[in-house]
Amino acid sequence: MLRLLIRDMGVEPLRDDWSEVLDQTQAGFETWRTWGGKAPPEAP
């Protein structure tokens, strides 16, 4: 939703690195979600 608002609706982001922050957050979510996709990596 945030990416849509900033990119397509003209909302001014508070940070210059907003895209990188959202990419990192999404990657963490996709790694640790408990449904669909790949399972999280095994803990050491």
CNS distance restraints for C-alpha pairs under 8 A (distance, minus, plus):
assign (resid   1 and name CA) (resid   5 and name CA) 6.26 0.50 0.50
assign (resid   2 and name CA) (resid   6 and name CA) 6.20 0.50 0.50
assign (resid   3 and name CA) (resid   7 and name CA) 5.78 0.50 0.50
assign (resid   3 and name CA) (resid   8 and name CA) 7.90 0.50 0.50
assign (resid   3 and name CA) (resid  19 and name CA) 7.58 0.50 0.50
assign (resid   3 and name CA) (resid  22 and name CA) 7.64 0.50 0.50
assign (resid   4 and name CA) (resid   8 and name CA) 5.32 0.50 0.50
assign (resid   4 and name CA) (resid   9 and name CA) 6.69 0.50 0.50
assign (resid   5 and name CA) (resid   9 and name CA) 4.75 0.50 0.50
assign (resid   5 and name CA) (resid  10 and name CA) 6.48 0.50 0.50
assign (resid   5 and name CA) (resid  11 and name CA) 5.64 0.50 0.50
assign (resid   6 and name CA) (resid  10 and name CA) 5.38 0.50 0.50
assign (resid   6 and name CA) (resid  11 and name CA) 4.58 0.50 0.50
assign (resid   6 and name CA) (resid  12 and name CA) 6.23 0.50 0.50
assign (resid   6 and name CA) (resid  13 and name CA) 6.39 0.50 0.50
assign (resid   7 and name CA) (resid  11 and name CA) 7.53 0.50 0.50
assign (resid  13 and name CA) (resid  18 and name CA) 6.78 0.50 0.50
assign (resid  14 and name CA) (resid  18 and name CA) 7.70 0.50 0.50
assign (resid  17 and name CA) (resid  21 and name CA) 6.33 0.50 0.50
assign (resid  18 and name CA) (resid  22 and name CA) 6.19 0.50 0.50
assign (resid  19 and name CA) (resid  23 and name CA) 6.11 0.50 0.50
assign (resid  20 and name CA) (resid  24 and name CA) 6.18 0.50 0.50
assign (resid  21 and name CA) (resid  25 and name CA) 6.21 0.50 0.50
assign (resid  22 and name CA) (resid  26 and name CA) 6.03 0.50 0.50
assign (resid  23 and name CA) (resid  27 and name CA) 6.13 0.50 0.50
assign (resid  24 and name CA) (resid  28 and name CA) 6.28 0.50 0.50
assign (resid  25 and name CA) (resid  29 and name CA) 6.25 0.50 0.50
assign (resid  26 and name CA) (resid  30 and name CA) 6.11 0.50 0.50
assign (resid  27 and name CA) (resid  31 and name CA) 6.13 0.50 0.50
assign (resid  28 and name CA) (resid  32 and name CA) 6.31 0.50 0.50
assign (resid  29 and name CA) (resid  33 and name CA) 5.72 0.50 0.50
assign (resid  30 and name CA) (resid  37 and name CA) 7.95 0.50 0.50
assign (resid  31 and name CA) (resid  38 and name CA) 7.51 0.50 0.50
assign (resid  31 and name CA) (resid  39 and name CA) 7.37 0.50 0.50
assign (resid  31 and name CA) (resid  40 and name CA) 5.52 0.50 0.50
assign (resid  31 and name CA) (resid  41 and name CA) 7.95 0.50 0.50
assign (resid  32 and name CA) (resid  39 and name CA) 7.54 0.50 0.50
assign (resid  32 and name CA) (resid  40 and name CA) 5.46 0.50 0.50
assign (resid  33 and name CA) (resid  40 and name CA) 7.72 0.50 0.50
assign (resid  34 and name CA) (resid  39 and name CA) 7.42 0.50 0.50
